[in-house]
């Protein structure tokens, strides 16, 4: 996938920061701390200038270092229009950083995806991907899994944790698929959420990635980052979904989910965000919560950004072409 950088991207840099200071009638960038009490309109203008990303994407460490001179402010007085523009710029930047973003669960059809997504609760996608090959080899269809011996399924699912509850869910949803939908995974939200163990999050994963129908996946990473970016202050997943989808066109929803989740897993971690290696620091009101030194931040990067394998045993070719590595099977030396 080819992603075009926004035409305004090339305008950011130290020069851009000085233009902002001049326009506001304030001191240079290094003295911007004294301008904290500027009028709200002027402060918003300064933030808007700072949201344009650096031109040299090929040097992430230098880019992160340059952003240290940008006094990122909390956009408390940000207008609705400014919020929409900032949110969409973040998505465009992340699309360039993660052009190969994809669902990190291995699957070959909607049935495998819905089962894998249910199993991913309270564990990693990697652990699910290491477990499902044996499950689908023995129970390739909803009919097979619906008729399975629960104890045998439990033994297969044991590595994923909460294996008894998960066994009940996947056998139950398989029976529901056979009895209510002819053994096929339905392609409508209202039908998917009737299945055991399937909520809106799981339903949107399936709709977006198995049926190509847009939806936002509000998982823990997504909730954490959109609040950190002050797209919303809601805490309820359904309210977060409503708030975020209102900022973007429907066609962006599925890819937006991937971009945010990938950024949360690789760079913007919960406890130690790698702020110094982050490509969107000029757009982030939470810059500085994590490690800002570029070299130290670089050591915090995970998965392909840190030179390590990803979570899929069978990732898309685009991911491999970008330097990503396939994960190891269950039991292989890590």
The 8 nearest C-alpha neighbors of each residue, nearest first, counted from 0:
[[1, 2, 98, 99, 317, 3, 94, 95],
 [2, 0, 3, 98, 95, 94, 99, 4],
 [1, 3, 95, 0, 4, 98, 94, 91],
 [4, 2, 5, 1, 95, 6, 91, 94],
 [5, 3, 6, 2, 8, 95, 91, 92],
 [4, 6, 7, 8, 3, 91, 88, 9],
 [7, 5, 8, 4, 9, 10, 3, 51],
 [6, 8, 5, 9, 10, 51, 11, 52],
 [9, 7, 52, 51, 10, 6, 5, 54],
 [10, 8, 54, 7, 11, 53, 6, 52],
 [9, 11, 8, 7, 15, 12, 51, 54],
 [12, 10, 53, 15, 51, 52, 9, 8],
 [13, 11, 15, 14, 53, 16, 10, 65],
 [12, 14, 16, 15, 17, 11, 65, 68],
 [15, 13, 17, 12, 16, 18, 11, 10],
 [14, 16, 12, 18, 11, 13, 17, 19],
 [15, 17, 13, 19, 14, 18, 28, 20],
 [18, 16, 20, 14, 19, 15, 27, 21],
 [19, 17, 21, 15, 20, 16, 22, 14],
 [18, 20, 22, 16, 17, 21, 45, 23],
 [19, 21, 17, 25, 23, 18, 22, 27],
 [20, 22, 24, 18, 23, 19, 17, 25],
 [23, 21, 19, 24, 20, 18, 25, 17],
 [22, 24, 20, 21, 25, 19, 41, 45],
 [25, 23, 21, 22, 20, 26, 19, 27],
 [26, 24, 20, 23, 21, 27, 34, 31],
 [25, 27, 30, 20, 31, 28, 24, 21],
 [28, 26, 30, 29, 20, 17, 31, 25],
 [27, 29, 31, 30, 16, 17, 68, 20],
 [28, 30, 31, 27, 68, 32, 26, 69],
 [31, 29, 28, 32, 27, 26, 33, 34],
 [30, 32, 28, 34, 33, 29, 26, 27],
 [31, 33, 34, 30, 35, 70, 29, 28],
 [34, 32, 31, 35, 30, 36, 26, 25],
 [33, 35, 31, 32, 36, 37, 25, 26],
 [34, 36, 37, 33, 32, 31, 42, 72],
 [37, 35, 34, 38, 33, 39, 42, 32],
 [38, 36, 34, 35, 42, 39, 41, 40],
 [37, 39, 41, 40, 42, 36, 43, 35],
 [40, 38, 42, 41, 43, 37, 76, 36],
 [41, 39, 43, 42, 38, 44, 37, 76],
 [40, 42, 44, 43, 38, 39, 23, 45],
 [43, 41, 45, 39, 44, 40, 37, 38],
 [42, 44, 46, 40, 45, 41, 39, 47],
 [43, 45, 47, 41, 42, 46, 48, 40],
 [46, 44, 42, 48, 47, 43, 19, 49],
 [47, 45, 49, 43, 48, 44, 50, 42],
 [46, 48, 44, 50, 45, 49, 43, 81],
 [49, 47, 45, 46, 50, 51, 44, 19],
 [48, 50, 46, 281, 47, 51, 45, 69],
 [51, 49, 282, 281, 47, 48, 52, 46],
 [50, 52, 8, 11, 49, 48, 7, 53],
 [51, 53, 8, 11, 50, 54, 281, 279],
 [54, 52, 11, 55, 12, 8, 9, 62],
 [53, 55, 9, 56, 8, 52, 11, 10],
 [56, 54, 57, 53, 58, 62, 59, 9],
 [55, 57, 58, 54, 59, 53, 62, 278],
 [56, 58, 55, 59, 54, 62, 60, 61],
 [57, 59, 56, 61, 60, 55, 62, 63],
 [60, 58, 62, 61, 56, 63, 57, 276],
 [59, 61, 63, 62, 293, 58, 276, 64],
 [62, 60, 64, 63, 59, 58, 65, 293],
 [61, 63, 59, 65, 60, 64, 58, 66],
 [64, 62, 275, 60, 66, 276, 61, 65],
 [63, 65, 61, 62, 66, 67, 293, 60],
 [66, 64, 62, 67, 63, 61, 68, 12],
 [65, 67, 69, 68, 63, 64, 281, 280],
 [66, 68, 65, 69, 64, 63, 70, 291],
 [69, 67, 66, 65, 70, 28, 29, 13],
 [70, 68, 66, 67, 71, 281, 49, 16],
 [71, 69, 72, 68, 31, 67, 32, 28],
 [70, 72, 69, 284, 281, 73, 286, 283],
 [73, 71, 284, 74, 70, 46, 285, 283],
 [72, 74, 284, 75, 71, 285, 283, 229],
 [75, 73, 77, 76, 72, 284, 43, 229],
 [74, 76, 77, 73, 72, 229, 78, 39],
 [75, 77, 74, 78, 39, 43, 73, 40],
 [78, 76, 74, 75, 81, 82, 43, 79],
 [79, 77, 81, 80, 82, 76, 43, 74],
 [78, 80, 82, 81, 83, 77, 84, 246],
 [79, 81, 83, 78, 82, 84, 77, 85],
 [82, 80, 78, 84, 79, 83, 77, 85],
 [83, 81, 79, 85, 80, 84, 86, 78],
 [84, 82, 86, 80, 246, 81, 85, 87],
 [83, 85, 81, 87, 82, 86, 88, 80],
 [84, 86, 88, 82, 87, 83, 81, 89],
 [87, 85, 89, 83, 88, 84, 82, 90],
 [86, 88, 90, 84, 89, 85, 83, 91],
 [89, 87, 91, 85, 90, 86, 92, 84],
 [88, 90, 92, 86, 87, 91, 93, 85],
 [89, 91, 87, 93, 88, 92, 94, 255],
 [92, 90, 88, 94, 89, 93, 87, 95],
 [91, 93, 89, 95, 94, 90, 88, 96],
 [92, 94, 96, 90, 95, 91, 258, 97],
 [95, 93, 91, 97, 98, 92, 96, 90],
 [94, 96, 93, 92, 98, 97, 2, 91],
 [95, 97, 93, 94, 98, 92, 278, 56],
 [96, 98, 94, 100, 99, 95, 93, 258],
 [99, 97, 94, 95, 100, 96, 0, 2],
 [98, 100, 318, 97, 317, 101, 0, 321],
 [101, 99, 97, 98, 257, 258, 261, 102],
 [100, 102, 257, 103, 99, 254, 315, 208],
 [103, 101, 104, 257, 100, 208, 105, 204],
 [104, 102, 311, 101, 310, 124, 105, 314],
 [103, 105, 102, 124, 128, 311, 106, 115],
 [106, 104, 128, 311, 313, 103, 312, 107],
 [107, 105, 112, 111, 108, 104, 109, 115],
 [106, 108, 111, 105, 109, 112, 110, 209],
 [107, 109, 111, 110, 106, 112, 209, 113],
 [110, 108, 112, 209, 111, 113, 184, 205],
 [111, 109, 113, 112, 108, 184, 114, 141],
 [110, 112, 106, 114, 108, 109, 113, 115],
 [111, 113, 109, 115, 106, 110, 114, 116],
 [112, 114, 116, 110, 115, 111, 205, 109],
 [115, 113, 117, 111, 116, 112, 169, 110],
 [116, 114, 118, 112, 117, 113, 111, 119],
 [115, 117, 119, 113, 118, 114, 112, 201],
 [118, 116, 114, 115, 119, 120, 113, 196],
 [117, 119, 115, 116, 120, 165, 114, 127],
 [120, 118, 116, 117, 122, 124, 127, 115],
 [119, 121, 118, 122, 117, 116, 123, 159],
 [122, 120, 119, 123, 160, 161, 159, 118],
 [123, 121, 119, 120, 159, 124, 126, 160],
 [124, 122, 125, 126, 119, 127, 121, 120],
 [123, 125, 127, 126, 104, 119, 128, 310],
 [124, 126, 310, 128, 123, 127, 129, 311],
 [127, 125, 129, 123, 128, 124, 159, 130],
 [126, 128, 124, 130, 129, 125, 131, 119],
 [129, 127, 125, 130, 126, 131, 105, 124],
 [128, 130, 329, 126, 328, 127, 131, 125],
 [131, 129, 127, 128, 132, 133, 126, 156],
 [130, 132, 134, 133, 128, 135, 127, 129],
 [133, 131, 135, 134, 130, 136, 129, 128],
 [134, 132, 136, 131, 135, 130, 137, 155],
 [135, 133, 131, 132, 137, 136, 138, 155],
 [136, 134, 139, 138, 137, 132, 133, 131],
 [135, 137, 133, 134, 138, 139, 132, 131],
 [136, 138, 135, 134, 139, 133, 143, 144],
 [137, 139, 135, 143, 144, 136, 140, 134],
 [140, 138, 135, 136, 137, 143, 141, 144],
 [141, 139, 143, 142, 138, 144, 110, 135],
 [142, 140, 173, 144, 143, 145, 182, 177],
 [141, 143, 145, 140, 144, 177, 146, 182],
 [144, 142, 138, 140, 141, 146, 145, 147],
 [143, 145, 147, 138, 141, 146, 142, 170],
 [146, 144, 174, 173, 170, 142, 143, 147],
 [145, 147, 144, 143, 142, 148, 170, 174],
 [148, 146, 144, 145, 149, 143, 152, 170],
 [147, 149, 151, 150, 152, 146, 144, 153],
 [150, 148, 152, 151, 147, 153, 166, 167],
 [151, 149, 153, 152, 148, 154, 166, 163],
 [152, 150, 154, 153, 149, 148, 155, 147],
 [151, 153, 149, 155, 154, 150, 166, 156],
 [154, 152, 150, 156, 151, 155, 162, 166],
 [153, 155, 151, 157, 152, 156, 150, 162],
 [154, 156, 152, 153, 157, 134, 151, 130],
 [157, 155, 153, 162, 154, 158, 159, 152],
 [156, 158, 162, 154, 159, 155, 160, 153],
 [159, 157, 160, 156, 130, 126, 155, 162],
 [158, 160, 157, 156, 122, 126, 127, 162],
 [159, 161, 162, 158, 157, 122, 121, 156],
 [162, 160, 163, 164, 165, 159, 157, 121],
 [161, 163, 165, 157, 160, 156, 164, 153],
 [164, 162, 166, 165, 161, 153, 167, 157],
 [163, 165, 167, 166, 162, 161, 168, 169],
 [166, 164, 168, 162, 167, 163, 169, 161],
 [167, 165, 163, 168, 169, 164, 153, 162],
 [166, 168, 164, 165, 170, 169, 171, 163],
 [167, 169, 165, 171, 196, 166, 170, 195],
 [170, 168, 172, 171, 166, 167, 173, 114],
 [171, 169, 145, 173, 167, 168, 172, 144],
 [172, 170, 168, 174, 169, 173, 167, 195],
 [171, 173, 175, 195, 169, 194, 174, 170],
 [174, 172, 141, 145, 176, 170, 171, 175],
 [173, 175, 145, 177, 171, 172, 176, 178],
 [174, 176, 172, 178, 173, 177, 179, 171],
 [177, 175, 182, 180, 173, 174, 179, 178],
 [176, 178, 182, 181, 174, 175, 180, 179],
 [177, 179, 175, 176, 174, 180, 181, 182],
 [180, 178, 176, 175, 177, 181, 182, 174],
 [181, 179, 176, 182, 183, 177, 178, 185],
 [182, 180, 177, 183, 179, 178, 176, 184],
 [181, 183, 177, 176, 180, 141, 142, 184],
 [184, 182, 181, 180, 176, 185, 177, 110],
 [183, 185, 110, 109, 176, 186, 182, 180],
 [186, 184, 187, 183, 191, 190, 180, 188],
 [185, 187, 206, 184, 210, 188, 191, 190],
 [188, 186, 190, 189, 185, 191, 206, 202],
 [187, 189, 191, 190, 202, 192, 186, 203],
 [188, 190, 187, 191, 192, 193, 186, 202],
 [191, 189, 188, 187, 193, 192, 185, 194],
 [190, 192, 188, 193, 194, 189, 202, 187],
 [191, 193, 198, 197, 194, 190, 189, 188],
 [194, 192, 191, 190, 195, 189, 197, 198],
 [193, 195, 172, 192, 197, 191, 196, 175],
 [196, 194, 172, 197, 168, 171, 193, 169],
 [195, 197, 168, 194, 117, 198, 172, 169],
 [198, 196, 192, 194, 195, 201, 202, 191],
 [199, 197, 192, 201, 200, 202, 196, 191],
 [198, 200, 202, 201, 203, 192, 197, 188],
 [201, 199, 216, 203, 202, 198, 217, 204],
 [202, 200, 204, 203, 198, 199, 197, 116],
 [201, 203, 199, 205, 200, 204, 191, 198],
 [204, 202, 206, 214, 205, 200, 201, 207],
 [205, 203, 201, 207, 202, 206, 208, 216],
 [204, 206, 202, 209, 203, 208, 207, 113],
 [207, 205, 203, 210, 212, 204, 209, 208],
 [206, 208, 212, 211, 213, 204, 205, 253],
 [207, 209, 205, 211, 206, 210, 204, 102],
 [208, 210, 205, 109, 206, 211, 207, 108],
 [211, 209, 206, 212, 208, 207, 186, 205],
 [212, 210, 207, 208, 209, 206, 213, 253],
 [211, 213, 207, 206, 210, 214, 208, 253],
 [214, 212, 207, 253, 252, 250, 249, 211],
 [213, 215, 203, 252, 253, 207, 216, 212],
 [216, 214, 252, 256, 253, 217, 203, 240],
 [217, 215, 200, 256, 203, 218, 204, 214],
 [216, 218, 221, 200, 222, 215, 236, 240],
 [217, 219, 221, 220, 216, 222, 200, 260],
 [218, 220, 222, 221, 223, 217, 260, 224],
 [221, 219, 223, 263, 260, 222, 218, 224],
 [220, 222, 218, 217, 224, 223, 219, 260],
 [223, 221, 219, 220, 225, 224, 217, 218],
 [222, 224, 220, 221, 226, 225, 219, 227],
 [223, 225, 227, 226, 221, 222, 228, 220],
 [226, 224, 228, 230, 227, 222, 223, 229],
 [225, 227, 229, 224, 228, 223, 231, 232],
 [226, 228, 224, 229, 225, 285, 223, 284],
 [227, 229, 225, 226, 230, 283, 224, 284],
 [230, 228, 226, 231, 227, 225, 232, 284],
 [229, 231, 225, 228, 226, 243, 82, 86],
 [232, 230, 229, 226, 233, 242, 225, 239],
 [231, 233, 226, 229, 234, 230, 239, 225],
 [234, 232, 231, 239, 235, 238, 226, 236],
 [233, 235, 236, 232, 239, 238, 222, 226],
 [234, 236, 238, 237, 233, 239, 240, 222],
 [237, 235, 239, 238, 240, 217, 234, 222],
 [236, 238, 240, 239, 235, 241, 217, 199],
 [239, 237, 241, 235, 240, 236, 242, 233],
 [240, 238, 236, 242, 241, 237, 233, 243],
 [239, 241, 237, 238, 243, 242, 244, 236],
 [240, 242, 238, 239, 244, 243, 245, 237],
 [243, 241, 239, 245, 240, 244, 238, 231],
 [244, 242, 245, 246, 240, 241, 239, 230],
 [243, 245, 246, 241, 247, 242, 240, 252],
 [244, 246, 243, 242, 247, 241, 248, 240],
 [247, 245, 244, 243, 83, 242, 248, 86],
 [248, 246, 244, 245, 249, 251, 87, 252],
 [249, 247, 250, 251, 246, 252, 244, 245],
 [248, 250, 251, 252, 247, 213, 244, 214],
 [249, 251, 248, 252, 213, 253, 247, 254],
 [252, 250, 249, 248, 254, 255, 253, 247],
 [251, 253, 255, 215, 214, 249, 213, 254],
 [254, 252, 213, 256, 214, 255, 207, 215],
 [253, 255, 257, 256, 252, 251, 258, 100],
 [256, 254, 252, 258, 253, 257, 251, 259],
 [257, 255, 253, 254, 259, 258, 215, 216],
 [256, 258, 254, 260, 255, 259, 100, 261],
 [259, 257, 255, 261, 256, 260, 93, 262],
 [260, 258, 262, 256, 261, 257, 221, 255],
 [261, 259, 263, 257, 262, 220, 258, 221],
 [260, 262, 264, 258, 263, 259, 257, 265],
 [263, 261, 259, 265, 266, 260, 264, 267],
 [264, 262, 267, 260, 261, 220, 268, 265],
 [265, 263, 261, 262, 268, 266, 260, 267],
 [264, 266, 301, 262, 300, 263, 261, 302],
 [265, 267, 273, 262, 300, 268, 263, 272],
 [268, 266, 272, 263, 262, 273, 265, 269],
 [269, 267, 272, 263, 271, 266, 270, 264],
 [268, 270, 271, 272, 267, 223, 263, 220],
 [269, 271, 268, 272, 289, 267, 288, 273],
 [270, 272, 289, 268, 269, 273, 290, 267],
 [273, 271, 267, 289, 268, 274, 266, 270],
 [272, 274, 296, 290, 266, 275, 276, 289],
 [275, 273, 291, 277, 289, 276, 290, 272],
 [274, 276, 291, 293, 63, 292, 296, 273],
 [277, 275, 63, 274, 296, 273, 293, 297],
 [276, 278, 274, 279, 275, 280, 63, 273],
 [279, 277, 280, 276, 63, 59, 62, 92],
 [280, 278, 282, 281, 277, 283, 89, 52],
 [279, 281, 283, 282, 286, 278, 277, 66],
 [282, 280, 50, 49, 279, 283, 71, 66],
 [281, 283, 50, 280, 279, 85, 284, 89],
 [282, 284, 280, 285, 286, 228, 281, 279],
 [285, 283, 73, 72, 286, 71, 228, 282],
 [286, 284, 283, 288, 227, 287, 228, 73],
 [287, 285, 283, 284, 288, 280, 274, 71],
 [286, 288, 289, 291, 285, 274, 290, 275],
 [289, 287, 286, 285, 272, 290, 274, 271],
 [288, 290, 272, 271, 287, 274, 273, 291],
 [289, 291, 273, 274, 296, 292, 275, 272],
 [292, 290, 275, 274, 293, 287, 289, 296],
 [291, 293, 275, 295, 294, 290, 296, 64],
 [294, 292, 275, 296, 60, 276, 295, 297],
 [293, 295, 297, 296, 292, 298, 60, 275],
 [294, 296, 292, 297, 298, 293, 290, 299],
 [297, 295, 273, 293, 275, 299, 298, 294],
 [296, 298, 294, 299, 295, 300, 276, 293],
 [297, 299, 296, 295, 300, 294, 305, 273],
 [300, 298, 296, 297, 273, 301, 295, 266],
 [301, 299, 305, 266, 265, 297, 298, 304],
 [302, 300, 265, 305, 304, 303, 299, 307],
 [301, 303, 307, 309, 305, 308, 304, 306],
 [302, 304, 306, 307, 323, 305, 308, 309],
 [305, 303, 302, 306, 301, 300, 265, 307],
 [304, 306, 300, 301, 303, 302, 307, 298],
 [305, 307, 303, 304, 302, 308, 301, 323],
 [306, 308, 302, 303, 305, 309, 301, 324],
 [309, 307, 324, 326, 302, 325, 303, 323],
 [308, 310, 302, 326, 325, 324, 311, 303],
 [309, 311, 125, 326, 103, 124, 312, 308],
 [312, 310, 314, 313, 326, 103, 325, 309],
 [311, 313, 326, 325, 314, 327, 128, 310],
 [312, 314, 311, 325, 105, 315, 326, 106],
 [315, 313, 311, 312, 325, 316, 318, 319],
 [316, 314, 317, 318, 313, 319, 101, 99],
 [315, 317, 319, 318, 320, 314, 321, 313],
 [318, 316, 320, 315, 319, 99, 321, 0],
 [319, 317, 321, 323, 316, 99, 320, 315],
 [318, 320, 323, 316, 322, 321, 317, 324],
 [319, 321, 317, 318, 322, 316, 323, 315],
 [322, 320, 318, 319, 323, 317, 99, 316],
 [323, 321, 319, 320, 324, 318, 303, 306],
 [324, 322, 319, 303, 318, 321, 308, 309],
 [325, 323, 308, 309, 319, 326, 322, 303],
 [324, 326, 312, 308, 309, 311, 314, 313],
 [327, 325, 312, 308, 311, 310, 309, 324],
 [326, 328, 331, 312, 329, 325, 333, 129],
 [329, 327, 129, 331, 330, 312, 326, 128],
 [330, 328, 129, 331, 327, 130, 126, 128],
 [329, 331, 328, 332, 327, 333, 129, 130],
 [332, 330, 329, 328, 327, 333, 326, 129],
 [333, 331, 330, 327, 329, 328, 326, 129],
 [332, 331, 327, 330, 326, 328, 329, 308]]
